[in-house]
Amino acid sequence: MSSHQRYHQPYTIISRTITRDKVPLLPPYIRRTTKTMTTARYTNAEWSDIISHAQSTILSKLDNDAPPTKTTDLFSIAGAVDHTLLKLDATAAQVDSLCAEARVHNFATVCVRLPFVARCRANVSGSGVGIACVIGFHEGTQDVREKLTEAKSAVAEGATELDVVVNVPMLKDGKWEAIYSEFSALRAVAGKNVACKLILETALLSNSEIVAGCVLASEAGFDFVKTSTGFLTVGDLPPGVTSTGATLPHVRLLSLCCTSLPQTSESGEVRQMRVKASGGIRTLEDAVKMMAAGAERLGTSGGVWIAKEAEQAAHHLEGKAGGNGEVRVEELRRGSVTEIVRESAGEGMVGGGERPGLQTRLFTDY
């Protein structure tokens, strides 16, 4: 099974099953008399009640949750990478290199802007590498018709995934009905075989606003929620916020939202959205921390270096007694990943999160 198939099995969302251990999104006076509820459109007032209930439940769990203790298989990290090139001055030669690198390392996707989707399709055809195209990038404030036109073109050109930027001002203004309508229309345009990811730009949002975005994305049938565009500058940040990209607290919150908002397919199978961490992920240590916090995809232009670090560190661990190439987050807190990479430096790599001069310098390096 290809990395793209492994990470995306699309669903058409028709209902949500309410169970005791999940968030009962609808307040009692809106809920159906049965144990399921449809994903029909609600009024803005009804959405407010739904979202308020989810915020209360999810954020109370976040306050009480201990940090996750997941194990990360270093050999699997490459298959979680969306190899990304979104610079406005990107060239065809750079996109060709991006695709070649993705094929060599079996990355999940290449992530590009619309003008390069067809070129990527020609480059990665038959390899199992998917093609993610950003929609409404990077502000997200475009008219919905413009976003739909862009999404239709991306799918027609061969995109297998759409990374859609949320309209942050609308989200902050609580225009739930309009946002849900946009999400639903984009989900319909994508079709059942194309994954939809919602880029929330978490650095600009409160925790409550992040939960609201996740509720609407889940109800519309999106497959992933994503932290960031990677295009914010420090000057864009609200007071008190220092990071423009993915942070561990935000990834943990998104992961909790996903587990609390189950989706049900037409066949009755239950699944949940997944988390993509993006923005500022440049080293193996960054990648392991994000995956330990709940990310299943990593958006980065540093995928080649991360993959090389991961492979070397995994083989180094295997060489130790009882080693199997896995790292636990408890070990990570003691700095072991950095130490592992440093220990393996004698085998040809420079560790500690610094990029050596690779034999072929990546066009996609920052």
N, C-alpha and C positions, 0 to 999 in steps of 0.2 A: 504494500500500500504506500502511495506517495505521501510526502510530508503534507501536501495540500489536502489530500483526501483524509489524512489522519486528523488534521486539525479543523476540518469543516465538513459537517454533514448537515445540510440545511433542513429547516423545518418550516412548515406553514402553520402558524399559530392560530388556533381556533378557540381555545378555552384555557382556563387556569384551574387546576385542582387545588382546593383549599384543604390543608392538613394541619394538624395541631402544631407540628414542629416548623411550619412555614408561616410567613406573614399573611394573615387574612386581609388582603388589600382593601376590599370593599367594606365600608361600615355597614352595620346591620340593616339600615333602612334602604340601602342600595342593593345588597346582595340578593342573588336569586334564591328561590326556595330550595333548589337542588344544591348539590355539593360542588357544582362548578359554575363558573361565570364566563360569559362570552367576552371577547375583546372588542365589542361594539364601541362606537364613539360615545363619549359622555359630554355633558356640558362642562364649561369651565368650573362651575361651582361643584359639580360632582367630581371632577378631576381633583379639585382642591381637597376634598374630603379623602379621596383615595390616597393621594400623595401625602397628606398630613398624617394619616394612619401609618403609612409605610415609614415615613421619617421617624415617627415616635418609636416604632418597634425596632427598626434597624439601628438607629443611633443609640438606643439603650443597650443593644447587644454589643455595639462597638465599644462602648464605655467599659463593659464588663469582660470583653474577650481578651485572653492572653495572646501574645504574639504567636503566629503559626510556627509549627515545628516540622515543616515538610522536608523530605529528602529530595535532593536534586540530582538526577543522573547527568553527569557531565557529558556523556556521549549523546544525550538527547537535545542539548542546547541548540545546536545548529538547526535542527528541525523546527525550532520555535521562532526563528529569526525572519522578520520581514526586512529584507535587504533594501535599503531606502536611498533614493536619490530624488530630492524634490526642489533643488535649487533652480531658480528661474533661468540661470545661464547654463544649465546642463546641456551637454552636446550629445549627438548621436553616438559618438565614439565612447563617451562615458557610460551611456546606457548599455552599449554592447558589452563593455567590461563588467558592468553591474550584473548583467544576465549570465555572463560566463562564470563569474564568481559564485553566483547562486547555484548554478548547475554543478559546479565542482564540489561545493559544500552541502548540497541538498537542503538549501534554505527553504522555508515554507513558501515565501513569495518574494518577488521584487515589487517594490512600492514606488510608483511614479505618477507624474501628472498625465492628463489625458493625451497630449500630443505624442507621447511615447508608448502608449499601450499597444498599438499595432506592431511596433518594432519589437517590443518585448515578446509579444505572441510568437513572432517569427523566430526569435532567439531561444525561447524556452520550450517550444512545442515538443511534446513527447517526453519531457524530462521529469514531469511531476511537480515542477515549480509553478506555483500560482502567480497571478498578476493582480496586484492590488492597485486601484486607482483612487486618488483622493478626489472628493467632491466638495465644492464650496470652500476650497482651500485658499487662504488659511483663516480668513476672518469668519466665515460661516454666515455672514449677514446677507448673502445674495438672495434675490427673489426666489421663491420656491420653484417657479417655472424654469429659471436658469439652472437650478440644481437638478431638476428632473431632466432637462435637455442634456446636461453634462452626464448624468447617470445613464441615460439611454445610449448616448454615444459610446461611453466606456464599455457597456455590456456588448454593444454591437461590434466594437473593435477587438473584444476578446478578454476583457477584465473578468476575473473570477471572484474578486472581492472589491467592495466599495468602502472606502474610509470616509465617512460623512462628517463634516464639521457642524456641530450644533450652533444654532443662532444664540449666542450668549446673552445679548440684550433681551431677547424674547423670553429666555429661560429665567433671567433675573426679574422680569416683569410679570412672571406667572401666567404667561399666555399658553396654558397647557393644551387647550383644544387645538390651537393653531399649530403648535409644535407636533402634537400627535398626528394631526392630519398630514403634515410634511413627512414625518417618519413613515407613516403608512403608505403614502404615495411612492416614496423612494423604495420601500420594501417591495411594493407591487412591481415597480419598474425593474428592479433587480432580478425578479423571478426566483424560482425555488432553487436554482443551482448556483446562485451567486451569494456569497456571504456579505452581510452588512455589518460594519463596525461604526459605532458612534464615537467621534472624538469630542470629549467633553471640555477640554482645556481646563483641567481641574485647578490650576493655579489661580484662575480668575473666579472660582466658585467657592461658596461655603459648603460645608458638609451636607446641609439640608438641600441645597441646590443640586449637588451631585446625586443624592438619592432621588430627587425629582426627575432628573434626566434619565437615570437608570430605570425608573418605573415606566416612563413613557417609551423608552427604547425596548424594554422587555415586552410591553403590551403590543408594540408594533411588530414584534417578531425579529428584532435585531439579534445578531449572533455574538457580537462582542461589544464591550464598552472599552474605550481607550482613553488614556490619561491626557495626551497632549499632542499638539501639532509639531512641537519642536521649533516653532518659529517665533515664539514670544521673546521679547527682550526684557531686560530688567526694568526698563522704563514703562513697560506695559503692566507691571505687577501692582496690585493694591498694597497699601501700607501694611508692613509686618510680614509680607510674603517675600521669601528670598530665592526660591527655586522656580525656574521657568518650565521645568520638565517634570518627569515622573518622580514621585516621592513614595517612600515605603508606606506612610500613613494613608495616602490616597489609594495606593494599590490594595492595601488591606480593606479599606472601605468599599472599593469597587468589588472586591472578591466577596465580601459579606453581602453586598447588594445582590450579586449574582446567585449566591446560594439561597437567598431569601425570596427570590422572585422566580420560581420554577415556571417553565413553559410546557405546554402539552401539544403534541403534534396531532395531525388528523388520525393517525393510527392509535392514538392514546399513549404513546411513549412520552415520558417526561424527561426533559433536559433543562439546562440552564445556560444563560449567556456565559461567556468567558471574558477574561481580562487581557487587554494588550497594554503593556507599559511602553511608553515612548517618550523620548526626550532626555538626553544626557546619559544614555546607557552606552558606555564606551569600553568597559573592561569586563573580564570574566567575573570579577567580584560584584560589579554592578548587576550583571545578568543573574547570578545566583541569588542575590538578595531579592531581586524583583520576583523571581520564580518562587522563592521560599515564601514570599508575601502573598502569592496567589496568581501571579501573571502566568498565562499560558502562551502568550506571544510577546515578542520583543521587537519593537520598531527601532532600528539603529542603522547608521551608515558604517558602523564599525564591526559588522558581522564577521568579516574575514579574520580580523585579529582576535575577536572573542572566540570564534570556532577553533582557531589554532591554539589559543591558550587552554581552552576546554579539553581538546583532544590530548594535548601534552600532559595536563594535570591529571586527566583520567587515567592515562597509561602509567603515570607516576604512582597514583594511588593503587592501581592494580598490582604494581610491583611490590607493594608492602604486604605484610602478612594479613590475610583476611580482607584485603582491599578489593573493591568491586567497581570503582569509578564513581561512587556516590558520595555526596557531601551533605551532612545534616546542618540545618540552620544553627543548631546549638554550637557546632564546631565553628561555623562561620563567625559567630559573635566573638570568638577568641582570635579572629584574624587568620584562621587556618587556610582559607583559600589563597590569600596573598602569600602565606608562607609556602603553600604547596607549589605555587607558580615559581616562587623564588628558588625553592629546592630543585625544581626541574630545570632551572635556568642553565645548569651545567650541561643539559642535554640539547642546548641550542637556542633557548629563548630567554629574553630578558623579562623578568617578572615585576610584580609590584604595581601593575596598572599602567606602566609606561609602554608606549608603542615603539618597537624597534624600527629601524629602517628595513622594511620588508623587501624581498628581492624585487617584487613588482609593487611599486607604490600605488595604493588604492586611489582611483579617481574620486571615490566617495568619502575619503577621509575629511574630517573637519579641518 
